[in-house]
Amino acid sequence: MQEELASRNLAKASHQVNDYEIGGEIERIAVVKVKSSQKIFTEAEVASLTGICVEHLHNFARSRHLGFIARAAEAAGARADQWLFTLSDLMVLVTLFPRCTH
């Protein structure tokens, strides 16, 4: 439940598109805004912030060695394997991977 609430809060202020004039042409650049205090992001948060589906996120993260897998105790009620990403990972994903269109 806490993960869902965090995802909703991040999604509200997450994606913004700004217009910049570069060399006489207007270019649209996506901007992702996050709280400066947040250092680690779950796969659900990254998917909602970047617009990349979880399947593509996992494949890209594996191929580029981004993120890490947290092995949580199943008794604690969490999934056994969950991908976690740093702010640096998030910046790389936003820069290199386009939003999913499906």
N, CA, C and O atoms as a GROMACS GRO file, in nm:
protein
  408
    1MET      N    1   0.082  -0.118   0.000
    1MET     CA    2   0.000   0.000   0.000
    1MET      C    3   0.087   0.125   0.000
    1MET      O    4   0.057   0.222  -0.069
    2GLN      N    5   0.194   0.123   0.077
    2GLN     CA    6   0.283   0.238   0.083
    2GLN      C    7   0.348   0.264  -0.054
    2GLN      O    8   0.368   0.379  -0.093
    3GLU      N    9   0.380   0.155  -0.126
    3GLU     CA   10   0.438   0.168  -0.260
    3GLU      C   11   0.340   0.233  -0.356
    3GLU      O   12   0.379   0.317  -0.438
    4GLU      N   13   0.211   0.196  -0.347
    4GLU     CA   14   0.110   0.255  -0.434
    4GLU      C   15   0.094   0.404  -0.406
    4GLU      O   16   0.084   0.484  -0.499
    5LEU      N   17   0.091   0.440  -0.278
    5LEU     CA   18   0.077   0.580  -0.241
    5LEU      C   19   0.196   0.661  -0.289
    5LEU      O   20   0.179   0.772  -0.341
    6ALA      N   21   0.316   0.608  -0.272
    6ALA     CA   22   0.436   0.678  -0.319
    6ALA      C   23   0.434   0.693  -0.470
    6ALA      O   24   0.472   0.798  -0.522
    7SER      N   25   0.390   0.590  -0.540
    7SER     CA   26   0.383   0.597  -0.687
    7SER      C   27   0.285   0.703  -0.732
    7SER      O   28   0.312   0.778  -0.826
    8ARG      N   29   0.170   0.710  -0.665
    8ARG     CA   30   0.070   0.811  -0.703
    8ARG      C   31   0.123   0.952  -0.676
    8ARG      O   32   0.105   1.041  -0.759
    9ASN      N   33   0.187   0.972  -0.562
    9ASN     CA   34   0.241   1.104  -0.529
    9ASN      C   35   0.349   1.146  -0.628
    9ASN      O   36   0.353   1.262  -0.670
   10LEU      N   37   0.436   1.052  -0.666
   10LEU     CA   38   0.541   1.084  -0.761
   10LEU      C   39   0.483   1.110  -0.900
   10LEU      O   40   0.531   1.198  -0.972
   11ALA      N   41   0.383   1.035  -0.937
   11ALA     CA   42   0.325   1.049  -1.070
   11ALA      C   43   0.257   1.184  -1.088
   11ALA      O   44   0.256   1.240  -1.198
   12LYS      N   45   0.201   1.238  -0.980
   12LYS     CA   46   0.133   1.367  -0.990
   12LYS      C   47   0.226   1.477  -1.037
   12LYS      O   48   0.189   1.558  -1.122
   13ALA      N   49   0.346   1.480  -0.983
   13ALA     CA   50   0.440   1.588  -1.015
   13ALA      C   51   0.558   1.539  -1.096
   13ALA      O   52   0.664   1.601  -1.098
   14SER      N   53   0.540   1.427  -1.164
   14SER     CA   54   0.657   1.364  -1.224
   14SER      C   55   0.689   1.415  -1.364
   14SER      O   56   0.800   1.464  -1.388
   15HIS      N   57   0.596   1.403  -1.455
   15HIS     CA   58   0.630   1.429  -1.594
   15HIS      C   59   0.584   1.567  -1.638
   15HIS      O   60   0.468   1.604  -1.623
   16GLN      N   61   0.675   1.639  -1.691
   16GLN     CA   62   0.649   1.771  -1.744
   16GLN      C   63   0.722   1.780  -1.877
   16GLN      O   64   0.831   1.724  -1.891
   17VAL      N   65   0.665   1.847  -1.972
   17VAL     CA   66   0.734   1.868  -2.098
   17VAL      C   67   0.758   2.016  -2.114
   17VAL      O   68   0.664   2.097  -2.110
   18ASN      N   69   0.883   2.051  -2.130
   18ASN     CA   70   0.920   2.192  -2.145
   18ASN      C   71   0.965   2.218  -2.288
   18ASN      O   72   1.026   2.133  -2.351
   19ASP      N   73   0.933   2.336  -2.338
   19ASP     CA   74   0.978   2.377  -2.470
   19ASP      C   75   1.103   2.463  -2.455
   19ASP      O   76   1.106   2.558  -2.378
   20TYR      N   77   1.206   2.428  -2.530
   20TYR     CA   78   1.330   2.505  -2.530
   20TYR      C   79   1.362   2.546  -2.673
   20TYR      O   80   1.342   2.468  -2.766
   21GLU      N   81   1.412   2.667  -2.689
   21GLU     CA   82   1.454   2.712  -2.820
   21GLU      C   83   1.603   2.689  -2.833
   21GLU      O   84   1.684   2.746  -2.759
   22ILE      N   85   1.639   2.605  -2.930
   22ILE     CA   86   1.780   2.571  -2.952
   22ILE      C   87   1.811   2.596  -3.098
   22ILE      O   88   1.757   2.530  -3.186
   23GLY      N   89   1.897   2.692  -3.125
   23GLY     CA   90   1.936   2.723  -3.262
   23GLY      C   91   1.819   2.766  -3.349
   23GLY      O   92   1.816   2.734  -3.468
   24GLY      N   93   1.725   2.839  -3.293
   24GLY     CA   94   1.612   2.889  -3.369
   24GLY      C   95   1.498   2.789  -3.383
   24GLY      O   96   1.392   2.822  -3.437
   25GLU      N   97   1.517   2.666  -3.334
   25GLU     CA   98   1.412   2.564  -3.339
   25GLU      C   99   1.363   2.535  -3.198
   25GLU      O  100   1.441   2.533  -3.103
   26ILE      N  101   1.233   2.512  -3.187
   26ILE     CA  102   1.177   2.478  -3.057
   26ILE      C  103   1.182   2.327  -3.042
   26ILE      O  104   1.136   2.252  -3.128
   27GLU      N  105   1.239   2.284  -2.931
   27GLU     CA  106   1.255   2.142  -2.904
   27GLU      C  107   1.183   2.109  -2.775
   27GLU      O  108   1.193   2.183  -2.677
   28ARG      N  109   1.110   1.997  -2.774
   28ARG     CA  110   1.038   1.954  -2.653
   28ARG      C  111   1.125   1.856  -2.577
   28ARG      O  112   1.173   1.757  -2.633
   29ILE      N  113   1.143   1.883  -2.448
   29ILE     CA  114   1.226   1.799  -2.364
   29ILE      C  115   1.144   1.756  -2.242
   29ILE      O  116   1.089   1.840  -2.172
   30ALA      N  117   1.138   1.625  -2.219
   30ALA     CA  118   1.067   1.573  -2.103
   30ALA      C  119   1.151   1.593  -1.978
   30ALA      O  120   1.272   1.572  -1.978
   31VAL      N  121   1.085   1.633  -1.872
   31VAL     CA  122   1.152   1.656  -1.744
   31VAL      C  123   1.084   1.568  -1.639
   31VAL      O  124   0.962   1.568  -1.628
   32VAL      N  125   1.163   1.497  -1.563
   32VAL     CA  126   1.110   1.415  -1.454
   32VAL      C  127   1.148   1.483  -1.324
   32VAL      O  128   1.266   1.510  -1.299
   33LYS      N  129   1.048   1.510  -1.240
   33LYS     CA  130   1.074   1.575  -1.112
   33LYS      C  131   1.051   1.474  -1.000
   33LYS      O  132   0.950   1.403  -0.996
   34VAL      N  133   1.147   1.468  -0.908
   34VAL     CA  134   1.136   1.381  -0.792
   34VAL      C  135   1.180   1.458  -0.668
   34VAL      O  136   1.245   1.562  -0.679
   35LYS      N  137   1.145   1.407  -0.551
   35LYS     CA  138   1.188   1.470  -0.427
   35LYS      C  139   1.338   1.452  -0.411
   35LYS      O  140   1.392   1.346  -0.441
   36SER      N  141   1.405   1.554  -0.365
   36SER     CA  142   1.550   1.545  -0.350
   36SER      C  143   1.591   1.449  -0.239
   36SER      O  144   1.704   1.399  -0.238
   37SER      N  145   1.501   1.421  -0.147
   37SER     CA  146   1.533   1.331  -0.037
   37SER      C  147   1.523   1.183  -0.076
   37SER      O  148   1.574   1.097  -0.005
   38GLN      N  149   1.457   1.154  -0.188
   38GLN     CA  150   1.441   1.015  -0.227
   38GLN      C  151   1.564   0.967  -0.304
   38GLN      O  152   1.601   1.025  -0.406
   39LYS      N  153   1.625   0.862  -0.254
   39LYS     CA  154   1.750   0.810  -0.312
   39LYS      C  155   1.729   0.678  -0.386
   39LYS      O  156   1.804   0.648  -0.479
   40ILE      N  157   1.629   0.600  -0.347
   40ILE     CA  158   1.603   0.470  -0.406
   40ILE      C  159   1.460   0.467  -0.459
   40ILE      O  160   1.368   0.517  -0.393
   41PHE      N  161   1.441   0.409  -0.577
   41PHE     CA  162   1.311   0.401  -0.642
   41PHE      C  163   1.278   0.256  -0.673
   41PHE      O  164   1.364   0.181  -0.719
   42THR      N  165   1.154   0.216  -0.650
   42THR     CA  166   1.112   0.080  -0.684
   42THR      C  167   1.085   0.073  -0.834
   42THR      O  168   1.076   0.176  -0.902
   43GLU      N  169   1.072  -0.048  -0.885
   43GLU     CA  170   1.044  -0.065  -1.028
   43GLU      C  171   0.910  -0.002  -1.065
   43GLU      O  172   0.896   0.051  -1.175
   44ALA      N  173   0.811  -0.008  -0.975
   44ALA     CA  174   0.681   0.053  -1.003
   44ALA      C  175   0.693   0.205  -1.014
   44ALA      O  176   0.632   0.266  -1.101
   45GLU      N  177   0.771   0.266  -0.925
   45GLU     CA  178   0.791   0.411  -0.929
   45GLU      C  179   0.863   0.451  -1.056
   45GLU      O  180   0.826   0.549  -1.121
   46VAL      N  181   0.968   0.377  -1.093
   46VAL     CA  182   1.044   0.410  -1.214
   46VAL      C  183   0.956   0.394  -1.337
   46VAL      O  184   0.962   0.477  -1.428
   47ALA      N  185   0.874   0.290  -1.341
   47ALA     CA  186   0.785   0.269  -1.454
   47ALA      C  187   0.685   0.384  -1.468
   47ALA      O  188   0.659   0.430  -1.579
   48SER      N  189   0.630   0.431  -1.355
   48SER     CA  190   0.533   0.541  -1.364
   48SER      C  191   0.600   0.674  -1.396
   48SER      O  192   0.542   0.758  -1.464
   49LEU      N  193   0.721   0.694  -1.347
   49LEU     CA  194   0.792   0.820  -1.374
   49LEU      C  195   0.841   0.830  -1.518
   49LEU      O  196   0.836   0.938  -1.578
   50THR      N  197   0.889   0.720  -1.572
   50THR     CA  198   0.952   0.723  -1.704
   50THR      C  199   0.858   0.688  -1.818
   50THR      O  200   0.884   0.722  -1.933
   51GLY      N  201   0.749   0.618  -1.787
   51GLY     CA  202   0.659   0.573  -1.892
   51GLY      C  203   0.709   0.448  -1.961
   51GLY      O  204   0.660   0.412  -2.068
   52ILE      N  205   0.805   0.380  -1.902
   52ILE     CA  206   0.859   0.256  -1.956
   52ILE      C  207   0.789   0.142  -1.885
   52ILE      O  208   0.784   0.139  -1.762
   53CYS      N  209   0.736   0.045  -1.961
   53CYS     CA  210   0.668  -0.067  -1.897
   53CYS      C  211   0.770  -0.152  -1.820
   53CYS      O  212   0.889  -0.147  -1.848
   54VAL      N  213   0.720  -0.227  -1.723
   54VAL     CA  214   0.807  -0.303  -1.634
   54VAL      C  215   0.890  -0.407  -1.711
   54VAL      O  216   1.007  -0.428  -1.679
   55GLU      N  217   0.830  -0.471  -1.810
   55GLU     CA  218   0.904  -0.571  -1.888
   55GLU      C  219   1.022  -0.508  -1.961
   55GLU      O  220   1.133  -0.560  -1.955
   56HIS      N  221   0.999  -0.397  -2.030
   56HIS     CA  222   1.108  -0.327  -2.099
   56HIS      C  223   1.211  -0.273  -1.999
   56HIS      O  224   1.331  -0.274  -2.025
   57LEU      N  225   1.162  -0.227  -1.885
   57LEU     CA  226   1.251  -0.176  -1.780
   57LEU      C  227   1.347  -0.285  -1.733
   57LEU      O  228   1.466  -0.260  -1.719
   58HIS      N  229   1.294  -0.404  -1.707
   58HIS     CA  230   1.380  -0.516  -1.663
   58HIS      C  231   1.482  -0.552  -1.770
   58HIS      O  232   1.601  -0.569  -1.740
   59ASN      N  233   1.438  -0.563  -1.894
   59ASN     CA  234   1.530  -0.601  -2.003
   59ASN      C  235   1.640  -0.497  -2.022
   59ASN      O  236   1.757  -0.532  -2.035
   60PHE      N  237   1.603  -0.369  -2.022
   60PHE     CA  238   1.701  -0.263  -2.041
   60PHE      C  239   1.796  -0.256  -1.922
   60PHE      O  240   1.916  -0.235  -1.940
   61ALA      N  241   1.743  -0.272  -1.802
   61ALA     CA  242   1.828  -0.267  -1.681
   61ALA      C  243   1.930  -0.381  -1.681
   61ALA      O  244   2.045  -0.361  -1.643
   62ARG      N  245   1.887  -0.499  -1.724
   62ARG     CA  246   1.980  -0.612  -1.730
   62ARG      C  247   2.090  -0.587  -1.834
   62ARG      O  248   2.207  -0.611  -1.807
   63SER      N  249   2.051  -0.538  -1.950
   63SER     CA  250   2.149  -0.520  -2.058
   63SER      C  251   2.247  -0.406  -2.030
   63SER      O  252   2.360  -0.409  -2.077
   64ARG      N  253   2.204  -0.306  -1.952
   64ARG     CA  254   2.290  -0.190  -1.923
   64ARG      C  255   2.345  -0.193  -1.781
   64ARG      O  256   2.413  -0.099  -1.739
   65HIS      N  257   2.317  -0.300  -1.707
   65HIS     CA  258   2.363  -0.316  -1.569
   65HIS      C  259   2.318  -0.200  -1.480
   65HIS      O  260   2.396  -0.143  -1.405
   66LEU      N  261   2.190  -0.167  -1.491
   66LEU     CA  262   2.130  -0.063  -1.408
   66LEU      C  263   2.048  -0.128  -1.298
   66LEU      O  264   2.000  -0.240  -1.314
   67GLY      N  265   2.032  -0.060  -1.187
   67GLY     CA  266   1.948  -0.110  -1.079
   67GLY      C  267   2.011  -0.229  -1.009
   67GLY      O  268   2.120  -0.275  -1.044
   68PHE      N  269   1.939  -0.279  -0.911
   68PHE     CA  270   1.983  -0.398  -0.840
   68PHE      C  271   1.859  -0.468  -0.786
   68PHE      O  272   1.753  -0.408  -0.772
   69ILE      N  273   1.875  -0.595  -0.754
   69ILE     CA  274   1.763  -0.674  -0.706
   69ILE      C  275   1.773  -0.686  -0.555
   69ILE      O  276   1.875  -0.729  -0.501
   70ALA      N  277   1.666  -0.648  -0.489
   70ALA     CA  278   1.661  -0.662  -0.343
   70ALA      C  279   1.586  -0.790  -0.312
   70ALA      O  280   1.474  -0.811  -0.357
   71ARG      N  281   1.648  -0.875  -0.237
   71ARG     CA  282   1.586  -1.001  -0.198
   71ARG      C  283   1.525  -0.983  -0.060
   71ARG      O  284   1.594  -0.983   0.042
   72ALA      N  285   1.394  -0.967  -0.059
   72ALA     CA  286   1.323  -0.944   0.067
   72ALA      C  287   1.268  -1.075   0.121
   72ALA      O  288   1.244  -1.169   0.045
   73ALA      N  289   1.250  -1.080   0.249
   73ALA     CA  290   1.193  -1.200   0.311
   73ALA      C  291   1.046  -1.209   0.272
   73ALA      O  292   0.970  -1.114   0.291
   74GLU      N  293   1.006  -1.323   0.219
   74GLU     CA  294   0.867  -1.340   0.180
   74GLU      C  295   0.775  -1.334   0.300
   74GLU      O  296   0.658  -1.299   0.287
   75ALA      N  297   0.826  -1.368   0.417
   75ALA     CA  298   0.745  -1.362   0.538
   75ALA      C  299   0.705  -1.219   0.572
   75ALA      O  300   0.604  -1.197   0.639
   76ALA      N  301   0.782  -1.123   0.526
   76ALA     CA  302   0.752  -0.982   0.552
   76ALA      C  303   0.638  -0.931   0.464
   76ALA      O  304   0.594  -0.818   0.481
   77GLY      N  305   0.592  -1.012   0.372
   77GLY     CA  306   0.480  -0.973   0.287
   77GLY      C  307   0.522  -0.909   0.156
   77GLY      O  308   0.436  -0.872   0.076
   78ALA      N  309   0.649  -0.896   0.133
   78ALA     CA  310   0.698  -0.836   0.009
   78ALA      C  311   0.733  -0.946  -0.091
   78ALA      O  312   0.747  -1.063  -0.054
   79ARG      N  313   0.746  -0.908  -0.215
   79ARG     CA  314   0.790  -1.004  -0.316
   79ARG      C  315   0.933  -1.043  -0.287
   79ARG      O  316   1.009  -0.969  -0.225
   80ALA      N  317   0.969  -1.162  -0.333
   80ALA     CA  318   1.103  -1.212  -0.306
   80ALA      C  319   1.209  -1.132  -0.382
   80ALA      O  320   1.314  -1.101  -0.326
   81ASP      N  321   1.183  -1.098  -0.505
   81ASP     CA  322   1.279  -1.022  -0.586
   81ASP      C  323   1.213  -0.893  -0.633
   81ASP      O  324   1.108  -0.896  -0.696
   82GLN      N  325   1.275  -0.783  -0.602
   82GLN     CA  326   1.223  -0.655  -0.647
   82GLN      C  327   1.340  -0.571  -0.697
   82GLN      O  328   1.442  -0.560  -0.630
   83TRP      N  329   1.323  -0.512  -0.814
   83TRP     CA  330   1.426  -0.425  -0.869
   83TRP      C  331   1.419  -0.290  -0.800
   83TRP      O  332   1.311  -0.235  -0.780
   84LEU      N  333   1.536  -0.238  -0.764
   84LEU     CA  334   1.546  -0.104  -0.707
   84LEU      C  335   1.644  -0.024  -0.791
   84LEU      O  336   1.740  -0.078  -0.844
   85PHE      N  337   1.619   0.105  -0.802
   85PHE     CA  338   1.700   0.192  -0.886
   85PHE      C  339   1.742   0.315  -0.809
   85PHE      O  340   1.668   0.366  -0.725
   86THR      N  341   1.862   0.364  -0.838
   86THR     CA  342   1.910   0.488  -0.778
   86THR      C  343   1.867   0.606  -0.864
   86THR      O  344   1.814   0.588  -0.974
   87LEU      N  345   1.890   0.725  -0.815
   87LEU     CA  346   1.860   0.846  -0.892
   87LEU      C  347   1.943   0.849  -1.020
   87LEU      O  348   1.894   0.892  -1.125
   88SER      N  349   2.067   0.806  -1.013
   88SER     CA  350   2.152   0.801  -1.132
   88SER      C  351   2.095   0.704  -1.236
   88SER      O  352   2.094   0.735  -1.355
   89ASP      N  353   2.048   0.588  -1.191
   89ASP     CA  354   1.984   0.492  -1.282
   89ASP      C  355   1.863   0.556  -1.349
   89ASP      O  356   1.842   0.540  -1.470
   90LEU      N  357   1.784   0.628  -1.271
   90LEU     CA  358   1.664   0.694  -1.324
   90LEU      C  359   1.701   0.795  -1.432
   90LEU      O  360   1.634   0.803  -1.535
   91MET      N  361   1.806   0.872  -1.409
   91MET     CA  362   1.850   0.971  -1.509
   91MET      C  363   1.894   0.903  -1.638
   91MET      O  364   1.864   0.951  -1.748
   92VAL      N  365   1.965   0.792  -1.627
   92VAL     CA  366   2.009   0.718  -1.746
   92VAL      C  367   1.888   0.665  -1.822
   92VAL      O  368   1.883   0.675  -1.944
   93LEU      N  369   1.792   0.608  -1.751
   93LEU     CA  370   1.673   0.553  -1.816
   93LEU      C  371   1.594   0.660  -1.890
   93LEU      O  372   1.552   0.639  -2.003
   94VAL      N  373   1.575   0.774  -1.826
   94VAL     CA  374   1.499   0.883  -1.889
   94VAL      C  375   1.570   0.933  -2.014
   94VAL      O  376   1.506   0.967  -2.113
   95THR      N  377   1.702   0.938  -2.009
   95THR     CA  378   1.780   0.991  -2.120
   95THR      C  379   1.788   0.893  -2.237
   95THR      O  380   1.776   0.935  -2.352
   96LEU      N  381   1.808   0.766  -2.209
   96LEU     CA  382   1.836   0.669  -2.316
   96LEU      C  383   1.716   0.590  -2.366
   96LEU      O  384   1.717   0.544  -2.481
   97PHE      N  385   1.614   0.574  -2.287
   97PHE     CA  386   1.503   0.486  -2.326
   97PHE      C  387   1.376   0.567  -2.350
   97PHE      O  388   1.335   0.643  -2.262
   98PRO      N  389   1.314   0.552  -2.466
   98PRO     CA  390   1.191   0.628  -2.494
   98PRO      C  391   1.071   0.571  -2.417
   98PRO      O  392   1.074   0.455  -2.375
   99ARG      N  393   0.970   0.650  -2.399
   99ARG     CA  394   0.847   0.603  -2.336
   99ARG      C  395   0.786   0.491  -2.418
   99ARG      O  396   0.793   0.494  -2.541
  100CYS      N  397   0.726   0.395  -2.353
  100CYS     CA  398   0.660   0.285  -2.424
  100CYS      C  399   0.529   0.339  -2.485
  100CYS      O  400   0.460   0.423  -2.427
  101THR      N  401   0.497   0.288  -2.604
  101THR     CA  402   0.376   0.334  -2.673
  101THR      C  403   0.265   0.231  -2.668
  101THR      O  404   0.159   0.252  -2.727
  102HIS      N  405   0.287   0.122  -2.601
  102HIS     CA  406   0.182   0.018  -2.594
  102HIS      C  407   0.111   0.021  -2.462
  102HIS      O  408   0.020  -0.058  -2.440
   0.00000   0.00000   0.00000
